[in-house]
Amino acid sequence: MMNLDRRFFIKSLGLLGGASFVQNVNANELELAETAFKFAALPYLQNLTEQHITICCVLSSPGIAWVDILKDDGTLSHKIYEVVDGIRNARAEVFKFKVPHQGADFKYRVGAKGPGGLEISSEVINTKLPIDNKSTCDVLILNDIHEDRSSYSYLYNKTALNHKDLVIINGDSFHYIMKQSDVTDKMLDPIAKAFASQVPFVMVKGNHDNRGSFIRHLKNYYDLPNNKFYQAFTVGPVLWIILDGGEDKEDEHEALRGEYEFDNYRLEQRAWLTGIMQSKMRKKAKHIIVVNHFPFFHSDEYHGTVHNRTSFHDILEKYKVDAVIGGHSHKFGFYPPDANHNYHVIIGGGPEKDNRTMIEVAAIDQKLVVNLRRENGELVNALQKG
């Protein structure tokens, strides 16, 4: 057996004061790294299940992070790391901690160690999870923020919903995504500060969220069921169906440089959607809300809109969903069932001030209300059922 120097072996495992995170740097570089080490995105909640909630965070430099689960008096109960095959995620920037919630809200903070062994931690956070409300649902939907990061907190606090079980961000949070700081600075950190450290959210991709050199890494920053942006889940009596509408241009369009196959991707979702509509989950739900960045009607007639419509509309009509909620057009609108669609089409506005909207979904057993409000609180129209 090779006679390894024990000190070198310990260093290679990263156990000497975080030395493995900073190699071959001088004292000035190390001091700069320590000064800059922080949370690039404060903790944010994803993917609530009956047993777990995922707590994510992003560091500004590679390190190791963990979650402190706290007792009611604020003392430490236990730590949770992200572990795969017995190995803790380390020397990394993005972390996803699967935390058992025990059917109740809890207190937590996230800690991290980075260059030079420097440690940081978040504030203590109290979760606000939709765990016990089996018969109710209160969800806020925002769309087309387009990098106006102050809109998240403004609209979240302006809504008439007193309680939020979930927030859905329905596409075009970005213009383009060129680097990690675009994801953290323009979306994740602003929403974490506004609400997402306490209330989970779902990211729905819009056409602009598919643009830029960093888009192939975007999925790393969210905890997605089945590792897909499209998904279905229930909150209270509502079945939520999230579709990923893709781009608004043809796959062959010169601007897309031959790098996309959204037509096939939408057909993949069509097959999946058919299965969801035939599932026990759909049969048990009292209401069905579909969220897609692209409205199928009352919008444009570009390829993305048309192909979304031909891929999904007939299935949604057959199974009589209550509403399809979209954005994209930057023109808010409320359209009851008509000769073209037997469900409500509700379109959020944005991103300019005075054109921003909030879509509020509230359900109690057989009753469902979907409000479309302008940013000043004015009610544009409402779906009322039951």
N, C-alpha and C positions, 0 to 999 in steps of 0.2 A: 504493500500500500504506500502511496506517495506520502512523504513526510511534509505536510503543509505547515507553514508558519501559522500558528494559532491566531496571532493578531490580524494577519491578512485575511484569514478565513472569517473572522468576526466582522471585519470591515466589509467583506464581500456580501454578507447578509444584511448590511445596513444597520448594524446594532451599535455602532460607535457614534452616538450623538448626532445621528442623521448625516454622517459623513458621506454616505453613498449618494445622497441627493446632490452634493456639490463636489465635483472632482476637478482637480487641476485649475483652481482659481486662486488669485492672489487675495490679500486681505481686503483691499478696496472692493473687489468684486463680491466677496462674501458679505461685506457690510451692506452693499447695495442690494444684494439678494434678500438679506434679512429685512431690510427696510421695506422692500416691495412685496414681501410675502403676505398675502391676505386672501379672503374669500373673493374670488371673481364673481361668484353668485352665491348669495346667502342661501341657507337651506330652503328647499321647495318640495312640496308633496306631490306624489304621483301614484296612480294605479292602486286605488283602494280596493281590497277584496274583503271577504268575510273574516279573514284571519290576519291580514297584513296591510300595512301602508308602506310605501317606499319613500324614504327621505333621501333626496339628492342634494349634492353641493358641488361646486366647482372651485378649485384653488387656482391662484395666479401662477404658481410654480409647482413642479412635481413634489409630492410629499405623501404622507399617510394621514388618513382621517378616520374618525370614529364618531359614533353617537353615544352620548351619555343619557341614559334613561333615568329620570329623577323621581324620587318619592314626592308625596304631597308637600312635605316640609322643605323640599329643595335639595335634600341630600342625595348622594348618588345611590341608585339601585344597582345598575349594571351597565357595562359598555357593550356596544355592538359594532363589529367591523364588517366590512364587505369581504366575504371569504368565498373563494372558488377552489375546489379540490384541495382543501386544507391550507390554502395560501391566501394570506390577506392581500387585498389590493393595496399596493404601495408604489412609490415612485410614479405616481399618477396625478392627474389634475381633476378627473371626473369620478365621482363616487356615487353609488346607489346602495343604500342600506335598506334591506327588507326587515321591517320592524313589526313584531306581533303587537296588535293593539288591545288584545284581551277584551274586546267588546266595549271599550271605554276610551275617553280622551286621556291624554297623558302629557307630562312635561318632558321636554328634552332640550339638549343643546348639542351642537356639533363642535368637535375639537379637531385640530390638525397640527401636525409637526412637519416643518419644512427645512429649508437650507440652514445649516449650522445648528440644527436642533431647536430652532425657534418654534414656539407653540402659540397658537391663536385659538380662540373659541367664539362661538356666537353667543348672543344673549339667550337666556332661558325662554323657551317658547311653549305655549299651551296650544295643543291641537284643538280644532273644531271640526270633528268628523261626523258624517251622516251615518252613524252606526245603529242607533235605536229606532230611527223613524222609518219603520217598514211600510207605513201607509202614507207617508208624505214625501214631497220632493220640492226643493227650492233651488233653482239653478239660474245662474246669470250667464248670458252669452254676449261676448264682445267680438267685434270683427274689424278688419282693415285699420289697424292701428298705424301701420306704415311708419314705424320707428319714432312716433311721437310718444316717448316713454311715459310722460306725465299723464297720458290718457288713462293708463291702467288704474292708478289710484283715484283719479278724478271720477271716472265712471263707476268704479266699484263702490265708492262712498256715496255717489249720487243716487244709486238705484233705490227704488221703493221697497225692495226685498229687505226685510229686517234680518233674515238669516240666509246664509248661502251654504248649501251642501256641496256645491261644486261650481267651478267657473270653467266655461268652455271658450277658448280663444279660436274663433272661426276664421283663421287664415289671414295671410298678408300682414303678419307682424313685422316683416322685413321688406326692404326694397331688394337687396341682394345680400348673400351671406358669403363673405370672403375669408373670414377668419374666426377663431373662437371668440374673440372679444365682441364680434357682431352679435353672437348668440347671447352672451352673458350681459353685455352692456345695454343692448337694445330690447331685450325681452326678459331673460331669467332673473337678473338682479332687480329690475324694477317691479316685477310681479311678486317676487319674494318679499320685498319691502312693503308692497301694497296689501298682499293677502296670502300668497302661496306658501308661506311658512306654516300657516295654520289651516288653510282650506285647500284641498287638492284641486288641480286643474287638468284639463285635457287640451292638448295642442292639436288643432286641425290644420293641415297644410293648405295654403292657398297657392296660386300660381307663382307669386313672387317668392314664396318660401322654397321654391325649387330652383332658384337662380343664384349663381355664384360658384366660385371654385371650392367652397367649403361645404357644399350641400351634402356630399357623400358622408360627412361626419355628423350631420345633424341628428340622426337617430341616437347617437351615443348619449345625448343630453336629456333623454326622456326614458321613462320606464314604460314600455308599450306592451300590452298583452299580445302574446304570440309574436312579439317583435315586429308588429305591423302598425302603421298609422291608422288604418281602418280598423274599427272595433265595435263591439256591441256589449252593453252592460245595462243593468237596472239600477235605478235609484228610486226607492219607494215603489209606487205603482207604475212608473214610467220606464219603458224600454227605450234606451237611447241607441241610435245607430249612427255611427260616425263614418263618413265616406271620405276618401282622399281623391279629390277631383282632378289632380294633376295640373297640367299646363293649359293655357287657353289657345295655344297654337297647334297646328298639325305637327306630328312627330318629324315630318320631313322639312319643316320650315327652316330656312337657312339660319335664322337666329339661334336655333337649338343645336346646330353643329352636329347633327346626327348622334346625339348622346342620350336620347330619350326614347322610351317605348310606352307612352302613357295609354295608348289605345288598348294594348294587351293588358296593361295593369288594370284598367277599368273593367275589362272583361273578366279578369281574375276576381275582382270585387263583385261582379254580377253573380258569378257562381257562388261565392261565399254568401252574398245577400240572400239568395234563394234558400240556402240552407238555414240561415237565421230565421227567415220568415216561416219555415216549417218546423222550427224548434219549440221545445217546451217553454223556453224563456219567452218567446213571442206569444204563445198561447196563454200564458199566465198573466201577461202584462195587461193593465187596464187602458194604457195609453201608449202610443208610439210616436216618438219625435225623431226625425232624421235631420242631421246636420251635415251640410256640405258647403264648402266655400262658394261653389257655383250654384246660383239659382237656375232651375231648369226652364223657368218661364219668366216673362216680364223683365228680361235682361237683354243681353246682346244675342247675336246668332253666329258668333265665332265658333270655330271647330270644338273648342273645349266645352262650351255650353251645350252644343248640339250633341256631342258624343256622350256627355254625362246624361243628357235626357234620354237618348236612345238606349243607354246601358242600364238605367235604373228606373225610369219613370213607370214603365208598365208593371214592374214588380210591386212598386209602392202603391199604385192604384189597385192592383189585385188584392192586396192585403189591407187596404184601407187605413193607411197611416193618418195620423191627425194633422201633422204639419211637416213641411220641409223648410228648414231655416238656412238661409244663405247670406251672402254678402257680395263682394266682388264688384258690383256695378257702381258703388259709391253713391247710390240713390236709394234711400230707404223707401220701403213700400210694404203694404199689407194687402194681400189678395185672397179673398175667400174662394172656396171651390167654384169652378165654372165649367164651361164645356170642355176645356183643355185639361183640367186636373181636378180630381175629386178630393183633394186635400188643400189645406191652407198653404200658401206660399208667403213666407215672411222674410223680408230682406232688410238687413241692417245697413246703415249708412256709414259715413266716415270718408276720409280720416280728418277732414278739416273741422275746426271748431264751428259750432252751430249746425254741423251736419252729422255729428257723432250720435250714436244711438245705444240704447241698452235693451236687450230682449230678456224678459223675465218669465220664467216658467215656474208655475206653482201648481202642485197637485195634491189633493187629499182624497184618497180612495177613488171614487168614480168621478170626482170633479177635477177639471183641468182648466187653468187660465194661462194664456200666453199673451203678455203685454209687449207691445212695441212702443218704446218711449224715446223721445228726443233727449238730448243731454241735459236740458233744463228741467226734465221731469214731466214734460207735457206728454200725455197719452195720445199716441197716433191712432191706435185701434187695438182691439183685444179679441182673441179667440176665447170663447167660454163654452165649456162642455160639461154636462151633468148637472 
